[in-house]
Amino acid sequence: MSARADAAASLKDTARIEATARGRSGWYAGYLWAFAGWQLVLVPMVVLWHGRTGVLVSTLVNALVVVGLSIVATRQPVVPRGYGGRHLKVIGAWTAAYLLTLTLALTAFPDSVVFAVVAALGCALPAASAAWREGRRTA
């Protein structure tokens, strides 16, 4: 009987550890939501604010945000399973959207507020959709 009790206790401990790890891996969804929200500020700033000052301010503020998010990510005790591959896909999709935005902003829509809004939403979409999926995965 004690072997069954030991096995049951071991399974209970395993379930507790898994639940703790799953709960602590929820930081990644918050990270992605913060990144998506930042795109709603960064993209219009880059698209609409021309000149040296605009480039300098948007570059410095973006660097601060990226460093801050990177510090948050490296200080987490739990990394979600498959994090590396998922994160590379999110950043790859964001890079493609951002480069397309910059190209179109410089060539076809140089001062378009409507384009800036649509482009900001497009650049936020990869991170927001991944954050939504990640939130459902850890819940």
C-alpha positions in Angstrom: 0.0 0.0 0.0 2.9 2.4 0.7 4.1 2.0 -2.9 0.8 3.3 -4.1 0.8 6.1 -1.7 4.4 7.0 -2.7 3.4 6.9 -6.4 0.3 9.1 -5.8 2.4 11.6 -3.8 5.0 11.7 -6.6 2.3 12.3 -9.2 0.8 15.1 -7.1 4.2 16.7 -6.7 4.8 16.5 -10.5 1.4 18.1 -11.2 2.2 20.9 -8.7 5.6 21.5 -10.3 4.0 21.5 -13.8 1.3 23.9 -12.8 3.9 26.3 -11.2 6.1 26.2 -14.3 3.1 26.8 -16.6 1.9 29.7 -14.6 5.4 31.3 -14.5 5.8 30.9 -18.2 2.9 33.4 -18.8 5.4 36.3 -18.7 6.0 35.7 -22.5 2.4 36.7 -23.3 2.9 39.9 -21.4 6.2 40.5 -23.2 4.6 40.1 -26.6 1.7 42.4 -25.7 4.2 45.0 -24.6 6.0 44.6 -27.9 2.8 44.9 -29.9 1.7 48.0 -28.0 5.1 49.6 -28.6 4.6 49.2 -32.3 1.5 51.4 -32.1 3.8 54.2 -30.9 7.0 53.4 -32.8 5.7 53.0 -36.3 3.8 56.3 -36.5 6.8 58.0 -35.0 9.1 56.6 -37.6 6.7 57.1 -40.5 5.5 60.6 -39.7 8.4 62.3 -37.9 11.0 63.2 -40.6 14.5 64.6 -40.2 17.5 64.0 -37.9 15.5 64.7 -34.7 12.9 62.1 -35.6 15.4 59.5 -36.4 17.5 60.2 -33.3 14.5 60.2 -30.9 12.8 57.1 -32.4 16.1 55.2 -32.5 17.0 56.0 -28.9 13.6 55.3 -27.5 13.3 52.1 -29.5 16.7 51.0 -28.2 15.6 51.6 -24.6 12.4 49.6 -25.1 14.2 46.7 -26.7 16.8 46.7 -23.9 14.1 46.8 -21.3 12.2 43.9 -22.8 15.4 41.9 -23.2 16.2 42.4 -19.6 12.7 41.2 -18.6 13.1 38.2 -20.8 16.5 37.2 -19.5 15.5 37.5 -15.9 12.6 35.0 -16.1 13.0 31.7 -14.2 10.9 29.7 -16.7 11.1 29.7 -20.5 8.1 28.2 -22.3 8.6 25.1 -24.3 9.4 25.9 -27.9 10.2 29.5 -27.0 13.2 30.0 -29.3 11.4 28.9 -32.5 8.2 30.7 -31.7 10.1 33.9 -30.9 12.1 33.7 -34.1 8.9 33.4 -36.1 7.3 36.4 -34.4 10.4 38.6 -34.8 10.8 37.4 -38.4 7.2 38.3 -39.3 7.6 41.6 -37.5 10.8 42.3 -39.4 9.1 41.7 -42.7 6.2 43.9 -41.8 8.5 46.7 -40.5 10.7 46.6 -43.6 7.7 46.7 -45.9 6.3 49.6 -43.8 9.6 51.6 -44.1 9.8 50.9 -47.9 6.2 52.0 -48.5 6.5 55.0 -46.2 9.6 56.3 -48.0 8.2 55.7 -51.5 4.5 55.7 -51.8 3.0 57.2 -48.6 5.5 59.7 -47.2 3.2 61.7 -45.0 0.0 59.6 -44.8 -1.5 59.4 -41.3 -3.9 56.7 -42.5 -0.9 54.6 -43.7 0.9 55.2 -40.4 -2.1 53.8 -38.5 -2.6 50.8 -40.8 1.2 50.1 -40.8 1.3 50.3 -37.0 -1.5 47.7 -36.7 0.3 45.5 -39.3 3.5 45.7 -37.4 1.8 44.9 -34.1 -0.1 42.0 -35.5 2.6 39.3 -35.3 3.3 39.9 -31.7 -0.4 40.4 -30.7 -1.4 37.2 -32.4 1.4 35.3 -30.8 0.6 36.9 -27.4 -3.0 35.8 -27.7 -2.0 32.2 -28.6 0.6 32.2 -25.8 -2.0 33.4 -23.3 -4.4 30.6 -24.3 -1.5 28.1 -24.0 -0.5 29.0 -20.5 -4.1 29.4 -19.1 
